[in-house]
Amino acid sequence: MTTTFRELDTVVLVRDLAESGLRAGDLGAVVLVYGAEALEVEFVTASGRTQALLTLPLSDVRAVRDDDLLAVRTSPSVRGAA
């Protein structure tokens, strides 16, 4: 089954992207859809600061499911910030 994403959909990252400070399970918002191959996805902190804006293949994300549970963790790029 192929999932069709639209702009502003919430997606779940399915693999760690350490270079961007992201982990599997992080939530992002679809900013742009590049056909059936890729998405521009924005990941933000709880306060709304952009952590990463990435072009990802569809295989790197999945749709949010009803049984997903949200959690909070500290972003590696803001540890120790005042």
C-alpha positions, 0 to 999 in steps of 0.5 A: 500500500502506498501512502500519499502525503500532502503539505502540512501532514505530520510524519514520523521519521523511521531512522536516525539522522544524527547529522541533523540531531534527529532520531527515529520516532521524531515528528515532522511536518511536510512542507513540500511534496516532490511527486512520489519520490521525496518530501521536504520535512520540517522538524521543530523543537517544542518551542517552535525553533526549526531543528532541521528542514530536510528533503527526504525520500518517502522511505525515511518517513511514515504516516502517524498512527492512532497508537503512536505515543508522543514523548519529549527529549532534549535536542543535542544542539540546544543542550546547555543553552541558557 
